[in-house]
Each structure stands twice: as structure tokens, then as C-alpha cells.
Amino acid sequence: MVKLSGAAPTRASMSGRIGFIVAVLLGWAAGPAAAVEIINKDKAPRTVTIIAPEGRKTVTVPAGGTVANVCNACTIDNGSGGKRDVSGAQRVTISGPLLLVSGQP
């Protein structure tokens, strides 16, 4: 038989612990925030390749549209010789063959 010392947990302390555990699990399940976004100023959709440590993926940005939460840190390749390294809250604007970067890494 094991004897536990100390007072039994109260309902309020258990509720606080459960709330903390749920918040941690939700943050873990959501993964890291991916803040880089791509804005297409062209009148046609544009396809770019995202090269990140997790791998490569192709993203099509609609004409005049935006794709948010692309990556935390990656290289964006427009397939026309334009490659830009981006991270953090930076925005990449597609304008013709150019990839313009703004915002803070």
C-alpha cells in the first residue's frame, strides 16, 4: 500500500492543470506557425516551388490572390530563374518574372 503525502488536489487546481495540458496539446498539434505569404499581383495564376527542410511542394497562387502560411523558412522558386530565401513574417510578391520580398524575417 502506498501512502501519498500532501493535500488532495482541489477541483480548481485540477481544472487549471487540465486547461494547461489542453493548451500545450493544441499548440503541439497545430505545429509551428508558418508566417511567410505569397501575393500574386499578376492577372494570371502563378505556380512556385517551395523548398524547405521538410521537402519540396508546388503552390499555385491565383491571379490577384494570396497564399498564406507557406513556410517558416524556405526558398521560393518561380521557375523563371527567380529564387528568394524567406522566413518569419516576410511577404513575397509575384510581379511578372520578379519575386519581391518585404517584411521582417
Residue pairs with C-beta under 8 A, 6 or more apart in sequence:
9 17
32 72
33 69
33 72
34 69
34 70
34 71
34 72
35 69
35 72
35 88
35 89
35 90
36 69
36 70
36 71
36 72
36 73
36 74
36 76
36 86
36 87
36 88
36 89
36 90
36 91
36 92
37 66
37 67
37 68
37 69
37 70
37 91
37 92
38 48
38 59
38 61
38 66
38 67
38 70
38 76
38 91
38 92
38 93
38 94
39 61
39 65
39 66
39 91
39 92
39 93
39 94
40 46
40 61
40 62
40 63
40 64
40 65
40 66
40 93
40 94
41 64
41 93
41 94
41 95
42 63
42 64
42 94
42 95
42 96
43 63
43 64
44 63
45 60
45 61
45 62
45 63
45 65
46 60
46 61
46 78
46 94
47 58
47 59
47 60
47 61
47 79
48 58
48 59
48 61
48 76
48 77
48 78
48 79
48 94
48 99
49 56
49 57
49 58
49 59
49 76
49 77
49 79
50 56
50 57
50 58
50 59
50 70
50 71
50 74
50 75
50 76
51 74
51 75
51 76
51 77
52 71
52 72
52 73
52 74
52 75
53 73
59 67
59 70
61 67
61 94
70 76
71 86
71 87
72 87
72 88
73 85
73 86
73 87
73 88
74 85
74 86
74 87
75 83
75 84
75 85
75 86
76 83
76 84
76 86
76 92
76 99
77 83
78 94
78 97
78 99
80 97
81 97
82 97
82 98
82 99
83 99
84 92
84 99
84 101
86 92
86 101
86 105
87 105
88 103
88 104
88 105
89 103
89 104
89 105
90 101
90 102
90 103
90 104
90 105
91 101
91 102
91 103
92 99
92 100
92 101
93 99
93 100
93 101
93 102
